C-alpha cells in the first residue's frame, strides 16, 4: 500500500501549496482526495477497509468540529484531516491528529518568536477570554476583525502541521 501513502502525501502537499498561496484549501481537492482514499481502501481491502476509511474520517470530524465552531481551525483544515482519515482509518487518523497538533503548536510558537508579536497575540487572546467570561457567551475571536496584515501576522497554515505530522507518522506507523 505504498502507492496509497504516496497519493495521500501528494494530496497533502497540494493542499499546502493551495493554503500558502490562496489561504484556502479548495473543496474539490478534499472531495477528490477523500473519494480516492475510499476507493483505494476498497480496492486493497474490500468493504471492510472502505468502512474503516469512513470511520477514520468521521472520527476526525467528531474531534475537530468543536474546534471549527470555536474558530480555532478553518473548515478547509477539518476537511483536509477528514480526507486523510479516508485513507488511514481510525487509529492512524488519531495518531496523525496528535502529531499534527504537536507540529502546529511548535510552528505557532516559532512564528510568535520570529514575528516578535507574542505580547500582542497574548493580549488579544486574554481580552477575548475576558469578554467571553464577562458576557457569558462565546464571542467571535478578535483575530477575525483585524486587518488583513494583522491576520497574516497572527495566523498559521494548519496544513503545514498536517503534512509534517503525516511525514512523521510514516516513520512510526
N, C-alpha and C positions, 0 to 999 in steps of 0.2 A: 504494500500500500504506500510505497514511497511516492508514487505518482500523486496520490491524494494529498500527501503532505506538501509536495511541491506546488500543486494547484492552489491549495489554501494559502501558502506563502505568497504566491503571485497575486491572489485577490487582496490579501492584507497589504502588500506592497503598493498595489494600485490605489487602495483606499488612502494610504499615507500620502501618495502624490496628490490625489484629489484634495485631501484635507489641507495639505500645506499650501496648495496653490489657490484653492477656492474657499477655504474654511468650511467645507461641506463635503460630506460623503454621499454620493448620489444613491438614490433608492434603487435604481436599476442595477447598480453594481452589487448591492447587498442581495437583491432578489435573485439575480442570475447566479451569484455565488452560492446562495442557500439551496437553490434548485440543483445546482451542480453537485453540491455536497451530499444532498439526499440521494440523488441518482447514483453517485459513486458508492455510497453506502449500500444501496440496494444491489448494485451490480456486484460488489465484492462480498456481501454477506447476506443478501436476501432481505426479506421483510423485517426480520428481527433487527438487523443493523440499521435499516431505514428508520424504524421507530426509535432506535437509540439516538439517532440524529435529531429527530423531532423532540425527544426528551431533553437532550442537551440544550437545544435552542430554547425550549420553554423554561427550563431551569434558569438559564441566563436571564431571560425576560423577567421571571419572578423575582430574581435578586436585584436586577438593575432598574426595574420600573420605579420603585420608590425614589431612587437617586435621580431619575429623569424628572419625576414630578417635582422634586426639590431643586431642579435646575443645576444639579451637581455635574451631570453628564448630559451631552446632547443626544437627540434621537438617533442621529447617524451612528454614534458610538454604540448605542444599545443595539441597533440593527446589525452593526458590524460584528459585535460579540455574538449575537444570535446566529449570524451566518457561520461563524467559526464553530458554534455549537452543533450546527447541522453536520459538520464534518467529524467532530470529535466525540460526540456523545456526552453523557452527563459527567462522569468523573474527570476526564481530561478537561472538560469545559470549566469545571470548578478550579482545577489547577491553573489553567490559563487565566481565569478571572483573578485569582490571588496573585499570580506573577505579574499580571498587567497592573494591578493596583499598586504593587510594590514599585514597579518600574515607573509608573506615573507619579508616585509620591517622590521618588528620587529626582525625576525630571522636573517636577514642580519646584522642589527645593533648590535645585541647581539654577533654574530660571530666576527665582527670587533673589538668589545671591548675585547672579550675573547682572540682572536688571537693577539691582540695588533699590528695590521697591518693597522690601519686606514690611517696613513700618506702614507704608501706605496701604498695602493689601490687608495687613492685620487690623489696621484702624477701620477700614471699610467692613471687614468681617465682624469685628466686635460691635460696631454700630448696628449692623444687620441683626446680630443676635439680640442686642438690647431692644431694638424696635420690635422684634418678634415677641419677646417676653413682655414688653410693655403693652403691646396691643392684644396679646393673647392669641394671635393668629400668625400663620406663615405669610410672609410678605415676599414680594419679588426682590431677589438679590440685587443690590445696587450695581453690581457688575453689568447688569443688563441695561442700565440707564446711562452708563458712561459713554464718552465719545469713542469713536472707532479706534483712535490712537490708544486710549486707556484700555479698551477691551483687548487690543493686540498686546499691550504690555502686561496684562493681567491673566490672560487665558493661556491654556495649553492645548496641544493637539493630543487628545487621548489615544488616537490611533497609533501614535508613536509607541506608547507604552504597550498597546495591544500587540503590535508587531514584535517589539523587544521581548515581551512575555512569551510569545509563540516561539521565537528563536530559542529562548532559554528552555522552554518546555520540550523542545525537540531533543535536548540533551539528557532530559531526565525521564521522559515517557517512553 
